[in-house]
Amino acid sequence: MASHWVRGDKIRKIVILDSSALLMFFEFSVDWEKELARLLHAYEIIVPVAVVQELEILSTKRIGEKQRNAKAALKYVRRYETVETQAKNADEAVVEAAKTTKGIVFTNDTALRQHLRQEGIPFLLLRGRKKLALEE
C-alpha cells in the first residue's frame, strides 16, 4: 500500500487512526471529515487491528461515558479498512502502519505524538477542540 496514490485526478493520502482519534469523534463536536478534506483534500483511512482490540477492551473494562464512546467507536470503525501488524500494542501498531504505508497518523495521544516526532512521522491532532492541524 502506498502512502499517496492516484485515483482519478486526485492524490489520496493514507490516514492511520489510533484509539484516541476514534474516541475523539464522540467526545468533541468536530466535523473531522471536513477537516481532513480541508487539510489533505483526498484521503483513505486505515485502522490497525490492535487499535480495534484496544477499543474492545475499553468498551468492556471502562464505565460511563468512556465505555459508551468506545462502543460507539467500535461500530464506527467498521467503515474503514483494518490492517494487521506485528506490533504488540496499539501505539506500536500505529507507528508500524505509518512506516509501512508512509501514512499520516491521526491521534490526540500526547505520548504517541512525541514518539511520532522522534520517528519523523507526520500526524494530525485536534487544536482548540474545533480544528485539525497537521504536524510534519
NORFEN-V109956 format. One record per residue. N is the residue number from 1. RES is the residue in one letter. OMEGA is omega in whole degrees, -180 to 180 (NA if undefined). BURIAL is 1 if it has 16 or more other C-alpha atoms within 10 Angstrom, else 0. Layout:
# NORFEN-V109956
n=[N & N]
res=[RES & RES]
omega=[OMEGA & OMEGA]
burial=[BURIAL & BURIAL]
This chain:
# NORFEN-V109956
n=[1 & 2 & 3 & 4 & 5 & 6 & 7 & 8 & 9 & 10 & 11 & 12 & 13 & 14 & 15 & 16 & 17 & 18 & 19 & 20 & 21 & 22 & 23 & 24 & 25 & 26 & 27 & 28 & 29 & 30 & 31 & 32 & 33 & 34 & 35 & 36 & 37 & 38 & 39 & 40 & 41 & 42 & 43 & 44 & 45 & 46 & 47 & 48 & 49 & 50 & 51 & 52 & 53 & 54 & 55 & 56 & 57 & 58 & 59 & 60 & 61 & 62 & 63 & 64 & 65 & 66 & 67 & 68 & 69 & 70 & 71 & 72 & 73 & 74 & 75 & 76 & 77 & 78 & 79 & 80 & 81 & 82 & 83 & 84 & 85 & 86 & 87 & 88 & 89 & 90 & 91 & 92 & 93 & 94 & 95 & 96 & 97 & 98 & 99 & 100 & 101 & 102 & 103 & 104 & 105 & 106 & 107 & 108 & 109 & 110 & 111 & 112 & 113 & 114 & 115 & 116 & 117 & 118 & 119 & 120 & 121 & 122 & 123 & 124 & 125 & 126 & 127 & 128 & 129 & 130 & 131 & 132 & 133 & 134 & 135 & 136]
res=[M & A & S & H & W & V & R & G & D & K & I & R & K & I & V & I & L & D & S & S & A & L & L & M & F & F & E & F & S & V & D & W & E & K & E & L & A & R & L & L & H & A & Y & E & I & I & V & P & V & A & V & V & Q & E & L & E & I & L & S & T & K & R & I & G & E & K & Q & R & N & A & K & A & A & L & K & Y & V & R & R & Y & E & T & V & E & T & Q & A & K & N & A & D & E & A & V & V & E & A & A & K & T & T & K & G & I & V & F & T & N & D & T & A & L & R & Q & H & L & R & Q & E & G & I & P & F & L & L & L & R & G & R & K & K & L & A & L & E & E]
omega=[-179 & -179 & 179 & 179 & -174 & 174 & -173 & 179 & -178 & 174 & -178 & 179 & 177 & 176 & 180 & 180 & 170 & -175 & -180 & 177 & 180 & 178 & -179 & -180 & -177 & -179 & -176 & 178 & -180 & 173 & -172 & 177 & 176 & 179 & 177 & 179 & 179 & -177 & -170 & -178 & 179 & -176 & 172 & -179 & 173 & -179 & 176 & 179 & 180 & 177 & 177 & 179 & 177 & 177 & 177 & 178 & 179 & -178 & 179 & -174 & -178 & 174 & 175 & -174 & -180 & 179 & 178 & 179 & 179 & 178 & 178 & 179 & 178 & 177 & -177 & -175 & 179 & 180 & -170 & 176 & 174 & -179 & 176 & 174 & 177 & -175 & -178 & 178 & -174 & -180 & 178 & 179 & 178 & 180 & 179 & 179 & 179 & 179 & -178 & -175 & -171 & -176 & 180 & -179 & 175 & -176 & 171 & -179 & -176 & -179 & 179 & 178 & 178 & 178 & 179 & 177 & -179 & -179 & -179 & -179 & 179 & 179 & 176 & 177 & 179 & 177 & 175 & 179 & -177 & -171 & 173 & 177 & 178 & 175 & -178 & NA]
burial=[0 & 0 & 1 & 1 & 0 & 0 & 0 & 0 & 0 & 0 & 0 & 1 & 1 & 1 & 1 & 1 & 1 & 1 & 1 & 1 & 1 & 1 & 1 & 1 & 1 & 1 & 0 & 0 & 0 & 1 & 0 & 1 & 0 & 0 & 1 & 1 & 0 & 0 & 0 & 1 & 0 & 1 & 1 & 0 & 1 & 1 & 1 & 1 & 1 & 1 & 1 & 1 & 0 & 1 & 1 & 1 & 0 & 1 & 1 & 0 & 0 & 0 & 0 & 0 & 0 & 1 & 1 & 1 & 1 & 1 & 1 & 1 & 1 & 1 & 0 & 0 & 1 & 0 & 0 & 0 & 0 & 1 & 0 & 0 & 1 & 0 & 1 & 0 & 0 & 1 & 1 & 1 & 1 & 1 & 1 & 1 & 1 & 1 & 0 & 0 & 1 & 1 & 1 & 1 & 1 & 1 & 1 & 1 & 0 & 0 & 0 & 1 & 1 & 0 & 0 & 1 & 0 & 0 & 0 & 0 & 1 & 1 & 1 & 1 & 1 & 1 & 0 & 0 & 0 & 0 & 0 & 1 & 0 & 1 & 0 & 0]
